[in-house]
Amino acid sequence: MLRIDIITIFPDYFRDVVDYGIVRRARAAGLVEIKAHDLRQWTSDKHKVVDDRPFGGGDGMVLKPEPIFAGVEALTGATKRQELSSDVRVCMLSPQGKVLTQGVAQELATTTKQLVLLCGRYEGVDERVVEALVTDEISIGDYVLSGGEPAALVLLDALVRLLPGALGSETSAVFESFSEGLLDYPHYTRPPDFRGMKVPDVLLSGNHAEIERWRKDAAMAKTRRNRPDLLEE
């Protein structure tokens, strides 16, 4: 079972969204356990302050290191990155991290037993958290969000669907977009003729070798049209 612990100042953000679709099914099947934890529970002052002004001046506030270190220690038993087990990862969702790809998701899904997701807010997180605790910094794209919570949901969904047994078909994840570095091939269903738009004849032929060849060509054409950067890579 994969255990995912999310450290956030908005734990209710995750309350309902994990009860739908593949994530819900995976939880019900015992494939994953997901818990959102309020960062404020690991503060030591009566006002439960989790942020402060940045040294050197500047706009905004920065999440303090003390509650984050306390939270990671409570959840993993480790006070620093070197004490973590090899199958435990502490991931910071950050626009400064490496971009989340299918390969990154696959690697995390297959090598991790416990994943702690740190959701930043405001101007960011005290850098000592990154230096001493974080094993992975991950970004979901070159843009800025109001916090790490939406990015955590994206990463969570990408991981859970790759767990063995999470999808209805064991081959579903194999043939999806990016699984082989290309976009997915086009899909069609009934009716075969809708408002003059017809399903390609080859898909109705029953010739599986020809269908497979068409799908590979169509995936290549769609990738060349929509994401030529993938072909360059």
N, C-alpha and C positions, 0 to 999 in steps of 0.2 A: 504494500500500500504506500502511495505517495502522500506525505503530509505537507500541506501548504499552510504556513502561518503568515498572516498579513499584519504588519504593524502600521497603524494609521491613526490620524486624529479624528477620522470619520468612519468608525467601524460599521455604522448602520448603512453606509454606502454599499456594502457587500451583502446586506441581509437577504434581499429578495432575489438578486440576479443569479445566485448560485442554485436556485431552485427551479431552473428551467433547462430544457434541452439535454444535450449530451453531458453537461456538468452534473445535472441532477441525477441522470441515470448512472453516471460513474460513482457518484456518492452513494446512491442506493445499493449499488453492487459491491461496495466496499473497496473500490479501486483507489479512492482518494478521500482524504479528510481535509476539510478547509475550515480554518478559523480566522476571524478578523479580531485583532486585539487593539484596544484603545491605548495609544502611547501614553496617555495621561496617568494610567495606573502605575507607571514606573517612575513618576515624579516623587520628590521628597518634601515639597513645600505645600502649604495648605491651599494655595491657589492653583496648584497643578499646572505650573507654567512649563511649557515645552519649547518656547522660542525666546530669542533675545536679539538685541541689535548687533550688527556685525562690527567687529574690530576694524578700525581704519575708516569708518564712516560708510555712507552709501544708503541707498533706498532699501526699504523692506526689512524683514526679519529673517533669522536663520534658526533652524531647529537645533536645539542644544544636544550635546553628545551624551550627557548623563542618562537620560531616560532611554535612549536608543541602546546604549551599551547594556543597561540593566535589563531591557526587554530581550535582547538577543541572548544574554546569559541565562535568563529565566527559561527561554524556549529551547536552547541548545546545550546549555551547560558550559559553554565556551566563553571566555573573557576576551579572546582575540582570535583572529583568523587561523593562526597556526594550531589552535586547539580543536578546531572543527574536524569531525570525521570526514573522510574522503567523499562520502555520499551525502553530506550536508552542505548546502549552499546558502549564502546570504546575498541576496540580489537587491541592488539599489535601482529603482526605476528613475532614469535620469536622461535628459536630452544630450548629456555628455557621454553616454555609454555607447557600446557597440550596438549596431542596428539589429533588431530582432529579425531573424530569418527562419525559414523552415528548418534549416540545419541546426541553428542555435536551439530552437525548440526541441528538436529531436534529441540533441545531445543532453539537454537538461532532463528530458522525460525518461531517458534510458539509463542515466547515471546517478540520479538523485533519489534519495529516500525522504529527505526533508528539505523543503525550500522555504526560506524566510524572505518575504518580500517587504522591502522598506519603501514606504510611500512618502516622498518628500513634499514639502509645501513651501509657500512664501518664496524667499530668494534661494532656498536650497537647504542643505544639511551641512553641519560642521564637518570640515574636510577630514578631521581625525577619525570620523566614522568610516569613511571610505578607505583611509590609509590602514586602519587597524582591524576592521571587521568584515568589510564587503569582499566577497569573492568574485562577483560579477556586477558590472554596471551595464544596464540594458536600456536602449532607447527604442521606441516604436516608430520613430521617424524624425525628420529634421524640422520639427516645429515645437512650440512650447505650449504646454497645457497648464492649467491652474494648479495641478498637483499630480502626484504619482498614481492616484487611484484608478483613473481610466486606463492608464498603461498597464497597471497590475491586472486588471480584468482581461485585457487583450492577451497578455502573457499567460494568464491562468487558463483561458480557453484554448489557446494554441497548444499548451502542454497536455491538458487533460484529454483532448481528443486523440492524442498519440499514445495514450496508455493502452496496452493490450486489453481488449474486451470492451473498450469505451464506445466504439462505433458498432453499428449493427453488422457490418461486414468487415472482416479482417483485412480485406484488400482496399477498402475505401480510402484510407490515408495514403496508400501506395500510389494511386493514380491521380491525386489532387494536384492543383497548381503548386509549382515549386518543388515537388517531390523529386523531380529529375532535372531541376534547373530551368524548366519551361512552365508556361502557363498551361492550365487545363485545356483539353480539347472541348469544342462546343457540344452541348447536350440538347436532345430533342425528345419530345414525347407526343402522345396523341393530342389532336388529330394530325394525320400526315399532311393535310392541306388546310391551312388556316388563312383565310382572306387572301388567297393566291400565293401565300408563302409556303413553299413545299419543303418537306424534310429531304435531305440529300438521298438520292436513290440507293446509294451503297448501303445506307443504314437499314434499308428495308429488304436487302438482298438475301440476308441469311448467310452470306459468305464471310466468315469470321476473320479470315486472313486479310481480305480486302478491307473489312471494317477497321481492323487494327492498323493497317497501312494508312487508311484515310485519317484516322484519329491522330496518328503521329504527325502526318503532314499538316493537319489542321492546327494542332498544338504549336507546331513550328511557325506557321503563318500568323497565328494570333500573337505569339510572342514577338515576332518580327515587327508586327504592326503596333502593338500596345506597349511592349517593354523591350526594345532593342538592346537596352543596356544589359539584360540578362544573357543575350547571345554573345556580347562582347566579353562578359566575364567567363 
